[in-house]
Amino acid sequence: MPDNRDNRSPDKDPQNGGGNPWMKSLFIWAGILLALILFVQIVDGGSRGAGANGMAYSEFLNRVDEGSVKEVAISKEVISGKLTNGETFRANAVPDPQLTTRLREKGVSFQGEPEPQTSVWLILLYQAMPFLLILGVAFFIMRQMQKNAGSGAMGFGRSKAKLLTEKHGRVTFDDVAGIDEAREELQEIVDFLKDPTKFARLGGKIPKGALLVGPPGTGKTLLARAIAGEANVPFFTISGSDFVEMFVGVGASRVRDMFEQAKKNAPCIVFIDEIDAVGRHRGAGLGNGNDEREQTLNQLLVEMDGFEANEGIIIIAATNRPDVLDPALLRPGRFDRQVVVPRPDIEGRERILAVHMKKVPLAPDVDPRTIARGTPGFSGADLANLVNEAALTAARKGKRLVAMKEFEEAKDKVMMGAERKSMVMTEDEKKATAYHEAGHALVSLHVPGCDPLHKVTIIPRGRALGVTWNLPERDRYSMSMKQMKARLALCFGGRISEQLIYGADELNTGASNDIQQATDMARSMVMEYGMSEKLGWLRYRDNQEEVFLGHSVARSQSVSEETARLIDSEVRRLIEEAEATARKVLTDKIDELHRLAGALLEFETLSGEESKRVIRGEDIGREDSSSRRPSLPTAGSSIPSTRKPPRGPFGDPAPQGA
């Protein structure tokens, strides 16, 4: 079977410059060391005196006068010779015209020592060595800087796009699940890359650019890689932030270089992730618009649809903020095809789970359909994280297979946060938390329009001391007024439950997040959704944003003082109606509230079905009855005012304090 892997050695890859990088570094440092040695020799050469057995010139004359010098060799700089006792000596030469006469009188044998002949080229090399050393060090430093910014001279302007050939382990459409509509829209791009003449025969032109729009984690980058994998063409990937640099003109230069590389590898795909980093509206904010980001955007526009044709180059970009992109990017001839990559529905989630579960050993009780039904709103990345958390949980327990229990624990951890088992709570705090969550759960069971109760727990998770978790029966894309009013009542179930049991004087800060959720929802109903008869079907709030000095600034629509008072009164009316609904349910079902709170203190966590059995007075059938604690009495004790349990009806973290 042929091996599809790229057998080129990374050390000899032409993109890496060829050769072994360790050998290059060794040669460079060896050259620097040799230059230092020569430099030391130049500086120190001639400064060394007589060296070993050195003798002062005056002492040398005394030895001559004593007759203890046998023979002498005289050079320009050094006088060397041998004493009568056989010892050798060296002395620095001093200009002395009487020396030869004195040696002749004492009968000393002497001779002149010729000076060594030094090459002119060697002298020039010695003199030029310091300058060559400085130039070599400077060249080495500049090369390292260029390597960080891009290879070659003036590497700051080189593109940072990475070329992925995908020869081994490539991604195809089989690895992408849950976004069938997006796959179908991009299928013809694959067909064009495989057979461009198929469209050219009828005079058709394939779109030059496709913009993938969707929330984070939905698989936009994976989808772009799958297109390149299906067509088996080179795939260039770069982030929008990689174009912008602190130097003016660098971004535009990188755009030009990226398209030059793409032309050499055409047909190919160029994928620009987070294009909103460079493609925002031009002229927004202060200044004359001639900044680095806008120059980069202008060059990108020219390259995509300018005078020069870029045949065979498909530009695919991804963003989750299409509203901030410049209109010139979205016109025909550029990103003229917008492909929405939404969060998957229940069918898509099941297929995504099946893809990620292929690498995990599963127990027979694992049902992807059940997991998909319990994870509404999860993206592909969330589901991948869910499968990974389940595998890690099973590994910590020492299991060989991942069972449904691990997936349930992983789902609770991802959606509600990890359990804080080490947190110490007093009995009064546990009772107050139990009544708070029981109030939320009871309202959700008795108010029409609430989502079905999935789970309620008083085990601290994340920043919440307790969680009441409601899940819709199916994927929801809109909410009715009845459902929103039911959710408002659900928000106040915990606060009213504590008020009925402990009295108004014992209210605490635990319901701050509930109040915030209810206020925001009621204000949206009045100002955005047209759910107020007095204000009519008008929008009184604008969510558009403007870019000012690099920051997004919300722009709110101004209203008159009379309208503002009317908005506040309508918001208060919705809140008071929700409070009255929750109070009536909890007052009429006070016995069920006590039973549910007692069961929460006994078992700590109840499912939706178990909660229904508890309020009917039935046994929930738990086997671990031996570990039960005494049931909660019908009347609770007072709660210390220092308690600060931040919790919300859906497990959302609440701010500390009120």
C-alpha positions as CSV (number, residue, x, y, z in Angstrom):
1,M,0.0,0.0,0.0
2,P,1.5,3.4,-0.9
3,D,2.3,5.6,1.9
4,N,0.6,9.0,1.5
5,R,2.8,10.7,4.1
6,D,5.2,13.4,3.0
7,N,8.7,11.7,3.2
8,R,10.7,14.9,3.0
9,S,12.9,15.5,5.9
10,P,12.1,18.6,7.8
11,D,15.8,19.4,7.9
12,K,16.0,19.4,4.1
13,D,12.6,21.0,3.4
14,P,13.1,23.9,1.0
15,Q,10.6,25.9,3.0
16,N,12.9,25.6,6.0
17,G,15.8,26.9,4.0
18,G,17.5,23.4,3.5
19,G,20.3,21.8,5.5
20,N,20.4,20.9,9.2
21,P,19.6,23.9,11.4
22,W,21.9,22.5,14.2
23,M,24.8,22.4,11.8
24,K,24.1,25.9,10.7
25,S,24.2,27.1,14.2
26,L,27.4,25.2,14.9
27,F,29.1,26.8,11.9
28,I,28.0,30.2,12.9
29,W,29.2,29.9,16.5
30,A,32.5,28.3,15.3
31,G,33.1,31.3,13.0
32,I,32.4,33.8,15.8
33,L,34.8,31.9,18.1
34,L,37.6,31.9,15.5
35,A,37.1,35.6,14.9
36,L,37.4,36.3,18.6
37,I,40.6,34.3,18.8
38,L,42.1,36.2,15.9
39,F,41.0,39.4,17.4
40,V,42.7,38.6,20.7
41,Q,45.9,37.7,18.8
42,I,45.9,41.0,17.0
43,V,45.4,43.0,20.2
44,D,47.8,40.9,22.2
45,G,50.4,40.2,19.4
46,G,53.7,42.0,20.1
47,S,52.6,42.9,23.6
48,R,54.0,39.7,25.0
49,G,57.5,40.3,26.1
50,A,60.3,37.9,26.8
51,G,57.8,35.4,28.2
52,A,59.3,32.4,30.1
53,N,62.8,32.9,31.6
54,G,62.5,36.6,30.9
55,M,65.3,38.9,31.9
56,A,65.6,42.6,32.3
57,Y,68.0,44.4,29.8
58,S,70.1,45.8,32.7
59,E,70.5,42.4,34.2
60,F,71.5,41.1,30.7
61,L,74.3,43.7,30.5
62,N,75.5,42.8,34.0
63,R,75.7,39.1,32.9
64,V,77.7,40.1,29.9
65,D,80.1,42.1,32.0
66,E,80.5,39.1,34.4
67,G,81.3,36.9,31.4
68,S,78.4,34.5,32.2
69,V,76.8,34.9,28.7
70,K,78.0,32.3,26.2
71,E,76.0,33.2,23.0
72,V,73.4,35.7,21.9
73,A,70.9,36.1,19.1
74,I,69.8,39.6,18.5
75,S,66.5,40.5,16.7
76,K,64.6,43.8,16.4
77,E,62.4,43.2,19.5
78,V,63.9,40.3,21.5
79,I,67.5,39.3,22.6
80,S,67.8,35.6,23.3
81,G,70.7,33.4,24.1
82,K,72.4,30.9,26.5
83,L,74.4,31.4,29.6
84,T,77.6,29.6,30.4
85,N,75.8,27.3,32.9
86,G,73.5,26.1,30.0
87,E,70.3,28.1,31.0
88,T,68.5,30.1,28.3
89,F,67.2,33.6,28.6
90,R,65.1,36.2,26.8
91,A,65.1,39.9,27.1
92,N,63.4,42.8,25.4
93,A,65.7,44.6,23.0
94,V,66.7,48.2,23.7
95,P,68.3,50.4,21.0
96,D,72.0,50.3,22.2
97,P,74.8,50.9,19.5
98,Q,77.4,49.9,22.1
99,L,76.0,46.4,22.6
100,T,78.0,44.6,19.8
101,T,81.3,46.3,21.0
102,R,80.6,45.1,24.6
103,L,79.8,41.5,23.4
104,R,83.0,41.4,21.3
105,E,85.1,42.6,24.2
106,K,83.8,39.8,26.4
107,G,84.2,37.2,23.8
108,V,80.4,36.5,23.5
109,S,79.4,34.8,20.3
110,F,76.5,36.7,18.8
111,Q,74.4,36.8,15.6
112,G,71.5,38.7,14.1
113,E,68.1,36.9,13.9
114,P,66.1,37.7,10.8
115,E,62.6,39.1,11.2
116,P,59.8,36.9,10.0
117,Q,58.2,38.0,6.7
118,T,54.5,38.6,7.2
119,S,52.2,38.5,4.1
120,V,50.5,41.7,3.1
121,W,47.2,39.9,2.8
122,L,47.5,38.5,6.3
123,I,48.2,41.9,7.7
124,L,45.2,43.3,5.9
125,L,43.1,40.5,7.2
126,Y,44.3,41.1,10.8
127,Q,43.5,44.8,10.5
128,A,40.0,44.1,9.0
129,M,39.1,41.3,11.4
130,P,37.4,43.6,14.1
131,F,35.2,45.2,11.5
132,L,34.3,41.7,10.0
133,L,33.5,40.5,13.4
134,I,31.1,43.4,14.1
135,L,29.4,42.9,10.7
136,G,29.1,39.2,11.3
137,V,27.4,39.7,14.7
138,A,25.1,42.3,13.2
139,F,24.1,40.0,10.3
140,F,23.4,37.2,12.7
141,I,21.1,39.3,14.9
142,M,19.3,40.7,11.8
143,R,18.8,37.2,10.5
144,Q,17.2,36.1,13.8
145,M,14.9,39.0,13.7
146,Q,13.9,38.3,10.2
147,K,13.3,34.7,11.0
148,N,10.8,35.7,13.6
149,A,9.0,38.2,11.4
150,G,9.3,36.2,8.1
151,S,12.1,34.6,6.3
152,G,14.3,36.5,3.9
153,A,15.3,40.1,3.7
154,M,12.6,42.6,4.8
155,G,10.7,39.6,6.1
156,F,8.1,41.8,7.9
157,G,6.1,42.0,4.8
158,R,6.0,38.3,4.2
159,S,2.7,36.5,4.7
160,K,2.2,34.4,7.8
161,A,-0.2,32.1,6.0
162,K,0.5,28.4,6.7
163,L,0.3,25.9,3.8
164,L,-1.4,22.6,4.8
165,T,-1.2,19.9,2.1
166,E,-3.4,17.5,4.2
167,K,-1.8,14.5,2.6
168,H,-2.0,12.5,5.8
169,G,-5.0,12.6,8.1
170,R,-6.9,15.1,6.0
171,V,-10.4,16.3,6.9
172,T,-13.3,15.5,4.6
173,F,-17.1,16.0,4.8
174,D,-17.4,12.7,6.6
175,D,-15.8,14.4,9.6
176,V,-18.3,17.3,9.5
177,A,-21.8,16.6,10.8
178,G,-24.8,18.6,11.8
179,I,-24.5,21.3,9.2
180,D,-25.9,19.7,6.1
181,E,-27.2,22.9,4.6
182,A,-23.8,24.6,4.7
183,R,-22.2,21.5,3.2
184,E,-24.6,21.6,0.3
185,E,-23.9,25.3,-0.4
186,L,-20.2,24.6,-0.5
187,Q,-20.3,21.4,-2.5
188,E,-20.2,23.2,-5.8
189,I,-16.9,24.9,-4.7
190,V,-15.5,21.4,-4.3
191,D,-16.8,20.5,-7.7
192,F,-15.2,23.5,-9.3
193,L,-11.8,22.8,-7.7
194,K,-12.0,19.2,-9.0
195,D,-13.2,20.1,-12.5
196,P,-13.1,23.8,-13.4
197,T,-14.1,23.1,-17.1
198,K,-17.5,21.8,-16.0
199,F,-18.6,25.4,-15.2
200,A,-16.6,27.1,-17.8
201,R,-18.3,25.3,-20.7
202,L,-21.6,27.1,-19.9
203,G,-20.0,30.4,-19.2
204,G,-20.5,30.1,-15.4
205,K,-18.1,31.6,-12.9
206,I,-17.6,30.1,-9.5
207,P,-17.9,32.6,-6.6
208,K,-14.5,33.9,-5.6
209,G,-15.3,34.1,-1.9
210,A,-17.5,32.4,0.6
211,L,-18.2,33.9,4.0
212,L,-18.9,31.4,6.8
213,V,-21.1,33.1,9.4
214,G,-22.0,31.5,12.7
215,P,-21.5,31.4,16.5
216,P,-18.2,30.3,17.9
217,G,-17.6,26.6,18.0
218,T,-20.1,25.6,15.2
219,G,-17.4,24.2,12.9
220,K,-16.5,27.0,10.5
221,T,-12.8,26.3,10.4
222,L,-13.4,22.5,10.2
223,L,-15.8,23.1,7.3
224,A,-13.2,25.1,5.4
225,R,-10.6,22.3,5.9
226,A,-13.1,19.7,4.7
227,I,-13.6,21.6,1.5
228,A,-9.8,21.5,0.8
229,G,-9.7,17.9,1.9
230,E,-12.6,16.9,-0.5
231,A,-11.0,18.7,-3.4
232,N,-7.5,17.6,-2.5
233,V,-6.0,21.0,-3.1
234,P,-3.5,23.1,-1.0
235,F,-5.0,24.9,1.9
236,F,-3.6,28.3,3.2
237,T,-4.8,29.3,6.6
238,I,-4.3,32.7,8.3
239,S,-6.0,34.8,11.0
240,G,-7.2,38.3,10.3
241,S,-5.1,39.6,13.2
242,D,-1.9,38.3,11.4
243,F,-2.2,41.0,8.8
244,V,-2.1,44.0,11.1
245,E,1.3,45.1,12.4
246,M,2.7,48.1,14.1
247,F,4.5,49.1,10.9
248,V,2.6,51.0,8.3
249,G,2.1,49.1,5.1
250,V,3.1,45.7,6.5
251,G,-0.5,44.4,6.4
252,A,-1.0,45.3,2.7
253,S,2.4,43.8,1.9
254,R,1.4,40.5,3.6
255,V,-1.9,40.4,1.6
256,R,0.1,40.8,-1.6
257,D,2.5,38.1,-0.6
258,M,-0.2,35.7,0.4
259,F,-1.9,36.0,-3.0
260,E,1.4,35.6,-4.7
261,Q,1.9,32.3,-2.9
262,A,-1.7,31.2,-3.6
263,K,-1.2,31.9,-7.4
264,K,1.9,29.6,-7.4
265,N,-0.2,26.8,-5.8
266,A,-3.5,27.4,-7.7
267,P,-6.0,25.9,-7.6
268,C,-6.1,26.3,-3.8
269,I,-8.1,27.6,-0.9
270,V,-7.2,30.6,1.2
271,F,-8.9,30.6,4.6
272,I,-9.0,33.8,6.6
273,D,-10.2,33.2,10.2
274,E,-11.8,36.0,12.2
275,I,-11.8,38.4,9.2
276,D,-13.7,41.0,11.2
277,A,-10.3,41.9,12.8
278,V,-9.2,43.4,9.5
279,G,-12.5,43.8,7.6
280,R,-14.4,46.3,9.8
281,H,-16.3,49.3,8.4
282,R,-13.8,51.9,7.0
283,G,-14.1,55.4,8.4
284,A,-15.6,54.3,11.7
285,G,-14.5,56.4,14.7
286,L,-12.1,59.3,14.6
287,G,-9.2,60.0,12.2
288,N,-8.9,60.4,8.5
289,G,-9.3,56.6,7.8
290,N,-5.7,56.2,6.6
291,D,-4.6,53.8,9.2
292,E,-2.9,50.5,8.9
293,R,-6.0,48.3,9.2
294,E,-7.8,50.2,6.5
295,Q,-4.8,50.0,4.1
296,T,-4.8,46.2,4.7
297,L,-8.5,46.0,3.9
298,N,-8.1,48.1,0.7
299,Q,-5.3,45.8,-0.5
300,L,-7.5,42.7,0.3
301,L,-10.3,44.2,-1.7
302,V,-8.1,44.9,-4.7
303,E,-6.6,41.4,-4.6
304,M,-9.9,39.7,-4.5
305,D,-11.5,41.6,-7.4
306,G,-9.0,43.9,-9.0
307,F,-7.6,44.3,-12.5
308,E,-5.6,41.1,-12.2
309,A,-7.5,37.8,-12.3
310,N,-6.9,35.3,-9.5
311,E,-8.1,32.2,-11.3
312,G,-8.3,29.1,-9.2
313,I,-8.0,30.8,-5.9
314,I,-11.1,30.4,-3.6
315,I,-11.2,32.8,-0.6
316,I,-13.1,31.4,2.4
317,A,-13.5,33.6,5.5
318,A,-15.1,33.0,8.9
319,T,-16.6,35.4,11.4
320,N,-19.3,35.6,14.0
321,R,-19.8,39.3,13.5
322,P,-21.0,39.9,9.9
323,D,-22.7,43.1,10.9
324,V,-19.4,45.0,11.4
325,L,-17.9,44.0,8.0
326,D,-17.3,46.6,5.4
327,P,-20.0,46.5,2.6
328,A,-17.3,46.3,-0.1
329,L,-16.3,42.9,1.2
330,L,-19.8,41.5,0.7
331,R,-20.6,42.7,-2.8
332,P,-20.7,40.3,-5.8
333,G,-17.2,39.4,-7.0
334,R,-15.8,39.2,-3.5
335,F,-17.6,37.5,-0.6
336,D,-20.7,37.2,-2.6
337,R,-21.9,33.9,-0.9
338,Q,-22.7,34.0,2.8
339,V,-23.0,30.5,4.3
340,V,-24.7,30.4,7.7
341,V,-23.3,27.8,10.0
342,P,-25.8,27.6,12.9
343,R,-25.9,25.7,16.1
344,P,-27.0,22.1,15.3
345,D,-30.5,20.8,15.9
346,I,-31.2,17.6,17.7
347,E,-30.5,15.5,14.6
348,G,-27.2,17.4,14.0
349,R,-26.2,17.0,17.6
350,E,-26.7,13.2,17.4
351,R,-24.6,12.9,14.3
352,I,-21.9,15.1,15.8
353,L,-21.8,13.0,19.0
354,A,-21.5,9.9,16.8
355,V,-18.4,11.4,15.1
356,H,-16.7,12.2,18.4
357,M,-17.7,8.9,20.0
358,K,-15.8,6.9,17.4
359,K,-12.6,7.2,19.4
360,V,-14.2,6.5,22.8
361,P,-14.9,3.0,24.1
362,L,-18.6,3.1,24.9
363,A,-20.7,1.0,27.3
364,P,-23.9,-0.6,25.9
365,D,-26.2,1.8,27.8
366,V,-24.9,4.9,26.0
367,D,-27.6,6.5,23.8
368,P,-26.5,9.4,21.6
369,R,-30.1,10.4,21.0
370,T,-30.8,10.9,24.7
371,I,-27.6,13.0,25.1
372,A,-28.5,15.1,22.1
373,R,-32.0,15.7,23.4
374,G,-30.6,16.9,26.7
375,T,-28.1,19.3,25.2
376,P,-30.1,22.0,23.4
377,G,-28.0,24.9,22.2
378,F,-24.8,23.0,22.3
379,S,-22.3,23.7,19.4
380,G,-20.0,21.2,17.8
381,A,-17.2,22.3,20.1
382,D,-19.4,22.0,23.2
383,L,-20.3,18.4,22.2
384,A,-16.7,17.5,21.6
385,N,-15.9,18.9,25.1
386,L,-18.8,16.9,26.5
387,V,-17.4,13.6,25.1
388,N,-13.9,14.4,26.3
389,E,-15.1,15.3,29.8
390,A,-17.0,12.0,30.0
391,A,-13.9,10.1,28.9
392,L,-11.8,11.9,31.5
393,T,-14.4,11.1,34.2
394,A,-14.4,7.4,33.4
395,A,-10.6,7.4,33.4
396,R,-10.5,9.0,36.8
397,K,-12.8,6.2,38.1
398,G,-10.6,3.5,36.6
399,K,-13.2,2.3,34.1
400,R,-12.5,0.7,30.8
401,L,-15.7,1.8,29.1
402,V,-17.5,5.2,29.2
403,A,-21.1,4.7,30.4
404,M,-24.2,6.8,30.3
405,K,-23.6,7.9,33.9
406,E,-20.3,9.5,32.9
407,F,-22.0,11.4,30.1
408,E,-24.7,12.7,32.5
409,E,-22.0,13.8,35.0
410,A,-20.1,15.5,32.2
411,K,-23.2,17.2,30.9
412,D,-23.9,18.6,34.4
413,K,-20.4,19.8,34.8
414,V,-20.4,21.5,31.4
415,M,-23.8,23.2,31.8
416,M,-23.8,23.9,35.5
417,G,-20.2,23.8,36.6
418,A,-18.2,21.4,38.7
419,E,-19.5,20.3,42.1
420,R,-17.9,22.2,45.0
421,K,-18.0,19.3,47.5
422,S,-15.3,20.8,49.7
423,M,-17.5,23.9,50.4
424,V,-18.7,23.9,54.0
425,M,-22.3,25.1,54.6
426,T,-24.2,25.4,57.8
427,E,-27.5,23.6,58.3
428,D,-29.4,26.9,58.1
429,E,-27.7,27.7,54.8
430,K,-28.6,24.2,53.5
431,K,-32.2,24.6,54.6
432,A,-32.5,28.1,53.0
433,T,-30.9,26.8,49.7
434,A,-33.3,23.8,49.7
435,Y,-36.3,26.1,50.1
436,H,-35.0,28.5,47.5
437,E,-34.5,25.8,44.8
438,A,-37.7,24.0,45.8
439,G,-39.6,27.2,45.2
440,H,-38.1,27.5,41.7
441,A,-38.9,23.8,41.0
442,L,-42.5,24.0,42.3
443,V,-43.3,27.1,40.2
444,S,-41.9,25.4,37.1
445,L,-44.1,22.4,37.7
446,H,-47.4,24.3,38.3
447,V,-47.2,27.3,36.0
448,P,-48.3,26.6,32.4
449,G,-45.6,27.6,29.8
450,C,-42.6,26.7,31.9
451,D,-40.0,24.3,30.4
452,P,-40.1,20.8,31.9
453,L,-38.1,20.4,35.1
454,H,-34.9,18.4,34.4
455,K,-33.0,18.5,37.7
456,V,-32.8,20.4,40.9
457,T,-29.9,20.2,43.3
458,I,-28.5,22.0,46.4
459,I,-25.0,20.9,45.7
460,P,-22.9,24.0,45.0
461,R,-21.8,24.2,41.4
462,G,-19.5,26.9,39.9
463,R,-20.5,30.1,41.7
464,A,-24.1,28.9,42.5
465,L,-25.1,27.3,45.8
466,G,-28.0,25.5,44.2
467,V,-29.3,24.9,40.7
468,T,-32.8,24.4,39.2
469,W,-32.4,23.2,35.7
470,N,-35.2,23.3,33.1
471,L,-34.9,22.0,29.6
472,P,-37.2,22.5,26.6
473,E,-38.8,19.4,25.1
474,R,-37.4,20.3,21.7
475,D,-35.1,22.9,20.1
476,R,-36.6,26.4,20.5
477,Y,-36.1,29.3,18.1
478,S,-38.6,31.8,19.6
479,M,-40.7,32.3,22.8
480,S,-44.3,33.3,23.2
481,M,-45.6,35.9,25.7
482,K,-47.0,33.0,27.8
483,Q,-43.7,31.3,28.0
484,M,-41.9,34.6,28.9
485,K,-44.4,35.4,31.7
486,A,-44.0,31.8,33.0
487,R,-40.2,32.3,33.1
488,L,-40.7,35.6,34.9
489,A,-42.7,33.8,37.6
490,L,-40.1,31.1,37.7
491,C,-37.4,33.7,38.5
492,F,-39.2,34.8,41.7
493,G,-40.1,31.3,43.0
494,G,-36.9,31.1,45.1
495,R,-37.2,34.6,46.8
496,I,-41.0,34.2,47.5
497,S,-40.4,30.7,49.0
498,E,-37.8,32.0,51.4
499,Q,-40.1,34.9,52.3
500,L,-43.0,32.6,53.1
501,I,-40.9,30.3,55.3
502,Y,-38.6,32.7,57.0
503,G,-40.4,36.1,56.8
504,A,-39.5,39.3,55.0
505,D,-36.9,40.3,57.6
506,E,-34.7,37.4,56.7
507,L,-34.4,38.1,52.9
508,N,-30.8,37.9,51.7
509,T,-28.7,38.6,48.6
510,G,-29.2,35.1,47.1
511,A,-31.9,36.2,44.7
512,S,-29.9,39.1,43.1
513,N,-29.3,37.1,39.9
514,D,-33.0,36.1,39.7
515,I,-34.0,39.8,40.0
516,Q,-31.5,40.8,37.3
517,Q,-32.8,38.1,34.9
518,A,-36.4,39.0,35.5
519,T,-35.8,42.8,35.0
520,D,-33.8,42.3,31.8
521,M,-36.5,40.0,30.4
522,A,-39.4,42.3,31.3
523,R,-37.6,45.3,29.9
524,S,-36.9,43.4,26.6
525,M,-40.6,42.4,26.4
526,V,-41.6,46.1,26.7
527,M,-38.9,47.8,24.6
528,E,-38.0,45.2,22.0
529,Y,-40.7,42.6,21.5
530,G,-43.9,44.8,21.5
531,M,-45.6,42.9,24.3
532,S,-47.1,45.9,26.0
533,E,-50.5,47.2,25.0
534,K,-49.8,50.7,26.2
535,L,-46.6,51.1,24.3
536,G,-47.7,49.2,21.2
537,W,-45.6,47.5,18.5
538,L,-42.7,49.9,18.6
539,R,-39.0,49.3,19.3
540,Y,-37.6,51.6,22.0
541,R,-34.1,50.2,22.2
542,D,-31.5,49.9,19.5
543,N,-28.8,47.2,19.9
544,Q,-26.6,48.5,17.1
545,E,-23.0,49.3,18.0
546,E,-20.5,51.8,16.7
547,V,-16.7,51.5,16.8
548,F,-15.1,54.4,18.6
549,L,-11.3,54.4,19.2
550,G,-11.2,50.7,18.7
551,H,-14.0,49.9,21.2
552,S,-17.6,48.9,20.5
553,V,-20.0,51.4,22.0
554,A,-23.7,50.6,22.3
555,R,-26.0,53.2,20.7
556,S,-29.3,53.6,22.6
557,Q,-32.3,55.3,21.1
558,S,-33.5,58.3,23.1
559,V,-37.1,58.4,24.4
560,S,-39.1,61.2,26.0
561,E,-39.5,61.4,29.8
562,E,-43.1,60.5,29.5
563,T,-42.3,57.4,27.4
564,A,-39.5,56.5,29.9
565,R,-42.0,56.6,32.8
566,L,-44.5,54.5,30.9
567,I,-41.8,51.9,30.1
568,D,-40.8,51.8,33.8
569,S,-44.5,51.3,34.8
570,E,-45.0,48.5,32.3
571,V,-41.9,46.7,33.4
572,R,-43.0,47.0,37.0
573,R,-46.5,45.7,36.0
574,L,-45.0,42.6,34.4
575,I,-42.7,42.0,37.5
576,E,-45.6,42.4,39.9
577,E,-47.8,40.0,37.9
578,A,-45.0,37.4,37.9
579,E,-44.6,37.8,41.7
580,A,-48.3,37.4,42.2
581,T,-48.3,34.2,40.1
582,A,-45.4,32.7,42.0
583,R,-46.8,33.7,45.4
584,K,-50.2,32.1,44.6
585,V,-48.6,28.8,43.5
586,L,-46.4,28.6,46.6
587,T,-49.1,29.6,49.0
588,D,-51.6,27.1,47.7
589,K,-48.9,24.3,47.5
590,I,-47.1,25.0,50.8
591,D,-47.2,21.3,51.8
592,E,-45.6,20.3,48.5
593,L,-42.9,23.0,49.1
594,H,-42.1,21.4,52.5
595,R,-41.9,17.9,51.0
596,L,-39.7,19.0,48.1
597,A,-37.3,20.9,50.4
598,G,-37.1,18.0,52.7
599,A,-36.3,15.6,49.9
600,L,-33.6,18.0,48.7
601,L,-32.0,18.0,52.1
602,E,-32.2,14.2,52.2
603,F,-30.9,13.4,48.7
604,E,-29.4,16.7,47.6
605,T,-30.2,16.1,43.9
606,L,-33.5,15.2,42.4
607,S,-34.5,14.6,38.8
608,G,-37.7,16.1,37.3
609,E,-39.6,12.8,37.7
610,E,-38.4,12.3,41.2
611,S,-39.5,15.8,42.1
612,K,-43.0,15.0,40.8
613,R,-43.1,11.8,42.9
614,V,-42.0,13.8,46.0
615,I,-44.7,16.4,45.8
616,R,-47.3,13.6,45.3
617,G,-46.0,12.0,48.5
618,E,-44.6,8.9,46.7
619,D,-41.4,7.1,47.4
620,I,-38.8,7.9,44.7
621,G,-37.2,4.5,44.9
622,R,-33.7,5.4,45.9
623,E,-31.5,2.4,47.0
624,D,-29.2,4.5,49.1
625,S,-31.8,5.1,51.9
626,S,-29.3,4.1,54.5
627,S,-27.4,7.3,54.0
628,R,-30.4,9.5,54.3
629,R,-30.4,12.3,56.8
630,P,-33.4,13.3,59.0
631,S,-36.2,15.0,56.9
632,L,-36.7,18.7,57.2
633,P,-39.3,19.9,59.7
634,T,-42.3,21.9,58.5
635,A,-41.0,25.1,60.1
636,G,-37.5,26.3,59.5
637,S,-35.1,28.2,61.8
638,S,-33.9,31.7,61.0
639,I,-31.1,32.2,58.6
640,P,-28.0,34.1,59.6
641,S,-27.8,37.5,57.8
642,T,-24.1,36.9,56.9
643,R,-25.1,34.2,54.4
644,K,-24.4,35.1,50.7
645,P,-25.7,32.3,48.5
646,P,-25.5,33.6,44.9
647,R,-27.8,31.3,42.7
648,G,-30.2,31.6,39.8
649,P,-33.1,29.4,38.6
650,F,-31.1,28.0,35.7
651,G,-27.7,27.6,37.4
652,D,-26.3,31.0,36.1
653,P,-23.8,32.6,38.4
654,A,-25.1,35.6,40.3
655,P,-23.0,38.5,41.6
656,Q,-22.2,38.6,45.3
657,G,-24.2,41.1,47.3
658,A,-27.3,43.1,46.4
